[in-house]
């Protein structure tokens, strides 16, 4: 059994529809263990922690804790602070002051890197700390887990958005020949590809997907666009924010960088893939009009499209993190391993934080069609249990009166 002390939990990076569910799981489980005293929350993640901005989560009412499971975004507040060596003495000082022995954060690669580095530093200083991470990202590119909480709900958001916009695009094809939907996802096309989940027929949106796993060839792309419009009367395109041309330059043409030295894609970078593809198509096909939609952070906080499995797994991964820490486990992230697709079943395992911090998880090659413009049956089979059934909309047969 691990040492007696207090617990702190934080949320870092971009939010999701279910990240508060993981927090609810941490709080709920922590109250069951006698070796855990106070339950603190980091206000605005590690950045706030260093300023001793702590919230007593143990004083939250049961109704509030329960309500977190249905509340989107990051209730504690988030941060994207990149830890530097000079931060660690201050972090240890705060840990000691509040006798914090259990350290949990829900987040992605950078968050797992934070826990890993803090835990290692404390160990080097002879301070007993148990750090266990909880996975989170709508991009689904986190190493070591079948999928990440937040992704199923964001995928459903994306699928429904493109399905509904597809009806609009099809009905407006005499006005607009093309529509482009841009999804978040810096280095992986998991979320962008979810746009295809509502496809029942070849004519359904999207007709073309463009994802970071496949460099984009200008002429092949334009040929596919032309072919699709000739066949269906219009074209629906779904693209990822991090797509690059064959020469490695971002299609977004953004040069703005964030605190981590990464190129800022989407609106934050002042440019976008969707905007530039729209311009390319308009300039390449005379007389064509079209539109683009950039959702940015909307899939991260759409509680109305939260899936039941996402809500359940986020909570369970939070509770598992506390259970592990109180047994003396540290330096790991809780993760999901799928044991069955039909019926859908998963078990909770762990993966070393050090591995999560340095690796990413792109889409497997066999999830992507050879031409790179659509996903395969294997992707649909992987996704269906996560997103659930999608609506079927009525259609009027295009049989004209003679």
C-alpha positions as CSV (number, residue, x, y, z in Angstrom):
1,X,0.0,0.0,0.0
2,X,1.2,3.5,-0.9
3,X,2.0,6.2,1.6
4,X,-0.7,8.3,3.3
5,X,-1.2,11.8,1.9
6,X,-3.3,14.1,-0.2
7,X,-4.2,13.9,-3.9
8,X,-4.1,16.5,-6.7
9,X,-5.8,16.2,-10.1
10,X,-5.5,18.4,-13.1
11,X,-6.7,18.8,-16.7
12,X,-4.3,19.9,-19.4
13,X,-4.3,20.7,-23.1
14,X,-7.5,20.9,-25.2
15,X,-10.7,19.8,-23.5
16,X,-13.2,17.1,-24.5
17,X,-16.8,16.4,-23.9
18,X,-15.9,13.8,-21.3
19,X,-12.7,14.9,-19.6
20,X,-14.8,16.0,-16.6
21,X,-16.1,12.5,-16.4
22,X,-12.5,11.3,-15.7
23,X,-12.2,14.0,-13.0
24,X,-15.4,12.7,-11.5
25,X,-14.0,9.2,-11.5
26,X,-10.8,10.4,-9.7
27,X,-12.8,12.2,-7.0
28,X,-15.3,9.4,-6.5
29,X,-12.6,6.8,-6.1
30,X,-10.3,8.9,-4.0
31,X,-13.0,9.3,-1.4
32,X,-13.0,5.5,-0.9
33,X,-9.4,5.3,0.2
34,X,-8.3,6.0,3.8
35,X,-4.7,6.8,2.9
36,X,-6.0,9.7,0.8
37,X,-6.7,12.8,2.8
38,X,-7.7,15.9,0.9
39,X,-8.5,15.9,-2.8
40,X,-7.2,19.0,-4.5
41,X,-7.8,20.2,-8.1
42,X,-5.2,22.2,-10.0
43,X,-6.8,25.4,-11.2
44,X,-5.4,25.9,-14.7
45,X,-3.2,22.8,-14.6
46,X,0.4,22.7,-13.7
47,X,0.7,26.4,-14.3
48,X,-1.8,27.2,-11.6
49,X,-0.4,24.5,-9.4
50,X,2.9,26.3,-9.2
51,X,1.0,29.4,-8.0
52,X,-0.8,27.3,-5.3
53,X,-4.1,27.8,-7.1
54,X,-5.8,24.7,-5.6
55,X,-9.4,23.8,-5.3
56,X,-10.7,21.5,-2.5
57,X,-12.6,19.0,-4.6
58,X,-13.4,17.0,-1.6
59,X,-15.9,19.7,-0.6
60,X,-17.9,19.3,-3.8
61,X,-21.4,18.1,-3.4
62,X,-22.3,14.6,-4.7
63,X,-24.7,16.3,-7.1
64,X,-21.8,18.4,-8.5
65,X,-19.5,15.4,-8.9
66,X,-22.2,13.5,-10.6
67,X,-23.0,16.4,-12.9
68,X,-19.4,16.6,-14.0
69,X,-20.0,13.4,-16.0
70,X,-22.3,15.3,-18.3
71,X,-20.5,18.6,-18.4
72,X,-18.2,19.4,-21.4
73,X,-14.8,21.2,-21.5
74,X,-12.3,21.4,-18.6
75,X,-14.0,22.3,-15.4
76,X,-10.7,23.0,-13.6
77,X,-9.3,25.1,-16.3
78,X,-6.5,24.1,-18.7
79,X,-3.0,25.1,-19.7
80,X,-0.4,24.3,-22.3
81,X,2.6,25.3,-20.3
82,X,5.8,23.3,-21.3
83,X,7.7,22.4,-18.2
84,X,11.3,23.6,-17.9
85,X,14.0,22.3,-15.5
86,X,13.7,25.5,-13.4
87,X,10.0,24.7,-12.6
88,X,10.7,21.4,-10.7
89,X,12.0,22.8,-7.4
90,X,8.9,25.0,-7.1
91,X,6.6,22.0,-8.0
92,X,8.3,19.9,-5.3
93,X,7.9,22.8,-2.8
94,X,4.1,22.9,-3.4
95,X,3.8,19.1,-3.3
96,X,5.6,19.1,0.1
97,X,3.6,22.1,1.5
98,X,0.3,20.3,0.8
99,X,1.6,16.8,1.5
100,X,0.5,15.7,-2.0
101,X,1.5,12.1,-2.6
102,X,-0.9,11.2,-5.5
103,X,-0.6,13.1,-8.7
104,X,-3.1,12.7,-11.6
105,X,-3.6,14.5,-14.8
106,X,-6.0,13.9,-17.7
107,X,-4.4,14.9,-21.0
108,X,-2.4,13.9,-24.1
109,X,1.3,13.5,-24.8
110,X,2.5,16.7,-23.2
111,X,0.4,16.0,-20.0
112,X,1.8,12.5,-19.7
113,X,5.3,14.0,-20.2
114,X,4.5,16.4,-17.3
115,X,3.5,13.6,-14.9
116,X,6.5,11.5,-16.0
117,X,9.0,14.3,-15.4
118,X,7.5,15.4,-12.1
119,X,7.4,11.8,-10.8
120,X,11.0,11.2,-11.8
121,X,12.2,14.5,-10.3
122,X,10.5,13.7,-7.0
123,X,12.0,10.3,-6.9
124,X,15.5,11.8,-7.5
125,X,14.9,14.1,-4.5
126,X,13.7,11.3,-2.2
127,X,10.1,12.4,-2.2
128,X,7.5,9.6,-2.5
129,X,5.0,10.5,-5.2
130,X,2.7,8.3,-7.2
131,X,1.9,9.7,-10.6
132,X,-0.7,8.0,-12.9
133,X,-2.1,9.6,-16.0
134,X,-5.6,9.4,-17.6
135,X,-5.7,9.5,-21.4
136,X,-7.6,12.3,-23.2
137,X,-7.6,13.7,-26.7
138,X,-10.2,14.1,-29.4
139,X,-7.4,13.4,-32.0
140,X,-7.1,9.7,-30.9
141,X,-3.4,9.8,-31.6
142,X,-2.3,8.8,-28.1
143,X,0.1,5.9,-28.0
144,X,-0.8,2.7,-26.1
145,X,-4.6,2.8,-26.0
146,X,-7.2,1.4,-28.3
147,X,-8.8,4.9,-28.3
148,X,-8.9,7.9,-26.0
149,X,-11.9,9.3,-24.1
150,X,-13.2,12.3,-25.9
151,X,-12.6,10.8,-29.3
152,X,-15.8,8.8,-29.7
153,X,-17.9,11.9,-28.9
154,X,-15.9,14.1,-31.2
155,X,-16.1,11.5,-33.9
156,X,-19.9,11.4,-33.6
157,X,-19.9,15.3,-33.8
158,X,-17.9,15.1,-37.0
159,X,-20.0,12.3,-38.6
160,X,-23.3,14.1,-37.9
161,X,-21.9,17.4,-39.0
162,X,-20.7,16.1,-42.4
163,X,-23.9,14.0,-42.9
164,X,-26.1,17.0,-42.3
165,X,-23.9,19.4,-44.3
166,X,-23.9,16.7,-47.0
167,X,-27.7,16.9,-47.4
168,X,-27.3,20.6,-47.7
169,X,-24.5,20.3,-50.2
170,X,-26.4,17.8,-52.4
171,X,-29.5,19.9,-52.4
172,X,-27.6,23.1,-53.2
173,X,-25.4,21.6,-56.0
174,X,-26.9,23.9,-58.6
175,X,-25.5,26.8,-56.6
176,X,-22.4,25.4,-54.9
177,X,-20.3,22.8,-56.5
178,X,-18.1,21.9,-53.5
179,X,-18.0,22.1,-49.8
180,X,-15.0,21.5,-47.5
181,X,-15.1,20.5,-43.9
182,X,-12.0,20.9,-41.8
183,X,-11.3,18.9,-38.7
184,X,-8.8,19.2,-35.9
185,X,-6.1,16.6,-35.8
186,X,-2.5,17.8,-36.2
187,X,-0.7,14.6,-37.2
188,X,-3.4,12.0,-37.5
189,X,-6.6,11.6,-39.5
190,X,-8.7,9.6,-37.0
191,X,-11.2,12.4,-36.4
192,X,-11.3,13.7,-40.0
193,X,-12.0,10.1,-41.2
194,X,-15.0,9.9,-38.9
195,X,-16.7,12.2,-41.4
196,X,-17.3,9.1,-43.5
197,X,-19.2,7.1,-40.8
198,X,-22.6,8.2,-42.1
199,X,-21.9,7.1,-45.7
200,X,-24.5,4.6,-46.9
201,X,-23.9,5.2,-50.6
202,X,-21.1,6.3,-52.9
203,X,-23.0,9.6,-53.5
204,X,-23.2,10.4,-49.8
205,X,-20.8,12.9,-48.2
206,X,-17.9,13.0,-47.9
207,X,-16.6,12.0,-51.4
208,X,-13.0,12.8,-50.6
209,X,-11.0,12.8,-47.3
210,X,-7.6,14.3,-47.0
211,X,-5.6,13.3,-43.9
212,X,-2.1,13.9,-42.5
213,X,-1.1,10.3,-43.0
214,X,-1.0,10.8,-46.8
215,X,0.9,13.7,-48.4
216,X,-1.4,15.6,-50.8
217,X,-0.6,15.6,-54.5
218,X,-2.1,18.7,-56.2
219,X,-2.9,17.2,-59.6
220,X,-4.3,14.0,-58.2
221,X,-6.5,15.9,-55.8
222,X,-7.9,18.2,-58.5
223,X,-8.5,15.2,-60.8
224,X,-10.4,13.5,-58.1
225,X,-12.5,16.6,-57.5
226,X,-13.3,16.9,-61.2
227,X,-14.2,13.2,-61.5
228,X,-16.5,13.4,-58.5
229,X,-18.4,16.5,-59.7
230,X,-18.9,15.0,-63.1
231,X,-20.3,11.9,-61.4
232,X,-22.4,13.3,-58.6
233,X,-22.9,16.9,-59.6
234,X,-21.0,18.2,-56.6
235,X,-18.2,17.2,-54.2
236,X,-17.9,17.0,-50.4
237,X,-14.3,17.1,-49.0
238,X,-13.2,16.5,-45.4
239,X,-9.7,17.5,-44.5
240,X,-7.4,17.5,-41.5
241,X,-5.8,20.6,-40.2
242,X,-2.3,19.2,-40.5
243,X,-2.2,17.9,-44.1
244,X,1.0,18.5,-46.0
245,X,1.9,18.7,-49.6
246,X,4.3,16.1,-51.1
247,X,7.2,18.4,-50.5
248,X,6.4,18.5,-46.8
249,X,5.1,22.1,-46.5
250,X,1.7,22.6,-44.7
251,X,-1.3,23.0,-47.0
252,X,-2.4,25.6,-44.5
253,X,0.7,27.6,-45.4
254,X,0.8,28.7,-41.7
255,X,4.1,29.8,-40.3
256,X,2.9,30.8,-36.8
257,X,4.2,28.5,-34.0
258,X,2.9,27.7,-30.5
259,X,4.9,27.5,-27.2
260,X,6.1,24.0,-28.1
261,X,7.5,25.1,-31.4
262,X,4.7,23.4,-33.3
263,X,3.1,25.1,-36.4
264,X,-0.3,26.6,-35.4
265,X,-2.9,25.1,-37.8
266,X,-6.4,26.2,-38.3
267,X,-7.7,29.7,-37.4
268,X,-5.1,30.0,-34.7
269,X,-2.5,30.2,-37.3
270,X,-4.4,32.7,-39.4
271,X,-4.7,30.3,-42.3
272,X,-6.2,26.8,-42.9
273,X,-6.2,23.7,-45.2
274,X,-9.9,24.2,-46.0
275,X,-9.3,27.8,-47.0
276,X,-6.4,27.0,-49.3
277,X,-8.1,24.0,-50.8
278,X,-11.2,26.2,-51.4
279,X,-9.0,28.7,-53.2
280,X,-7.2,26.1,-55.2
281,X,-10.5,24.6,-56.5
282,X,-12.0,28.0,-57.2
283,X,-9.0,29.0,-59.3
284,X,-8.8,25.6,-61.1
285,X,-12.4,25.3,-62.2
286,X,-14.0,28.3,-63.8
287,X,-17.4,29.4,-62.6
288,X,-17.4,27.0,-59.5
289,X,-18.7,28.4,-56.2
290,X,-18.2,26.6,-52.9
291,X,-17.9,27.0,-49.2
292,X,-15.7,25.7,-46.3
293,X,-16.5,25.0,-42.7
294,X,-13.9,25.0,-39.9
295,X,-15.1,23.7,-36.6
296,X,-11.9,24.2,-34.6
297,X,-12.7,23.4,-30.9
298,X,-16.4,22.7,-31.3
299,X,-16.0,18.9,-31.3
300,X,-14.1,19.2,-28.0
301,X,-17.1,20.5,-26.1
302,X,-20.2,19.2,-27.7
303,X,-22.0,17.5,-24.8
304,X,-25.2,17.0,-26.8
305,X,-23.3,14.5,-29.0
306,X,-21.5,12.7,-26.1
307,X,-21.7,8.9,-26.6
308,X,-22.6,6.6,-23.9
309,X,-19.5,4.5,-24.2
310,X,-17.3,7.6,-24.1
311,X,-19.0,8.8,-20.9
312,X,-18.6,5.4,-19.2
313,X,-15.0,4.8,-20.2
314,X,-13.8,8.3,-19.2
315,X,-15.1,7.8,-15.7
316,X,-13.7,4.3,-15.4
317,X,-10.2,5.3,-16.5
318,X,-10.3,8.1,-13.8
319,X,-11.2,5.6,-11.1
320,X,-8.6,3.1,-12.3
321,X,-5.8,5.7,-12.0
322,X,-6.5,6.2,-8.3
323,X,-6.8,2.5,-7.6
324,X,-3.4,1.9,-9.2
325,X,-1.8,4.8,-7.3
326,X,-3.0,3.7,-4.0
327,X,-1.5,0.2,-4.7
328,X,1.9,1.8,-5.2
329,X,1.8,1.9,-9.0
330,X,3.4,5.0,-10.6
331,X,4.8,6.2,-13.9
332,X,2.0,4.8,-16.0
333,X,-1.1,5.9,-17.9
334,X,-4.4,4.0,-17.7
335,X,-5.4,2.7,-21.2
336,X,-8.0,0.7,-23.0
337,X,-7.4,-2.6,-24.7
338,X,-10.2,-3.9,-26.9
339,X,-10.9,-7.6,-26.4
340,X,-13.9,-7.9,-28.6
341,X,-15.5,-5.9,-31.4
342,X,-18.9,-7.7,-31.5
343,X,-20.0,-7.5,-28.8
344,X,-17.8,-4.5,-27.9
345,X,-15.6,-5.2,-24.9
346,X,-12.5,-3.5,-23.4
347,X,-10.3,-4.0,-20.4
348,X,-8.2,-1.4,-18.6
349,X,-4.5,-1.8,-18.7
350,X,-1.5,0.5,-18.3
351,X,1.3,1.9,-20.5
352,X,4.5,3.6,-19.3
353,X,4.3,7.4,-19.3
354,X,7.7,7.6,-21.0
355,X,6.4,5.7,-24.0
356,X,3.2,7.9,-24.3
357,X,5.2,11.1,-24.1
358,X,7.4,10.3,-27.1
359,X,5.2,8.2,-29.4
360,X,2.1,9.0,-31.5
361,X,-0.5,6.8,-33.0
362,X,-1.3,7.5,-36.7
363,X,-4.1,5.6,-38.5
364,X,-3.0,2.1,-39.6
365,X,-2.3,1.8,-43.3
366,X,-5.1,-0.8,-43.7
367,X,-7.6,1.7,-42.5
368,X,-6.9,3.9,-45.5
369,X,-7.8,3.2,-49.2
370,X,-4.8,2.9,-51.5
371,X,-5.5,6.3,-53.2
372,X,-5.6,8.0,-49.7
373,X,-8.9,9.6,-50.4
374,X,-11.2,7.4,-48.3
375,X,-11.2,4.9,-45.4
376,X,-11.6,1.2,-45.6
377,X,-14.1,-1.3,-44.1
378,X,-11.7,-2.0,-41.2
379,X,-11.9,1.6,-40.1
380,X,-15.7,1.5,-40.1
381,X,-15.6,-1.8,-38.0
382,X,-13.3,-0.2,-35.5
383,X,-15.4,3.0,-35.2
384,X,-19.0,1.7,-35.1
385,X,-19.0,0.6,-31.5
386,X,-17.5,3.9,-30.4
387,X,-19.9,6.2,-32.3
388,X,-23.1,4.1,-32.2
389,X,-25.9,4.2,-34.6
390,X,-26.3,7.3,-36.8
391,X,-29.7,8.6,-38.0
392,X,-31.2,7.7,-41.3
393,X,-32.6,10.7,-43.1
394,X,-35.6,10.5,-45.6
395,X,-34.9,11.0,-49.2
396,X,-37.1,12.0,-52.1
397,X,-36.3,9.8,-55.2
398,X,-35.2,11.9,-58.1
399,X,-37.9,10.5,-60.5
400,X,-39.2,13.3,-62.6
401,X,-42.8,13.5,-63.9
402,X,-42.9,12.6,-67.6
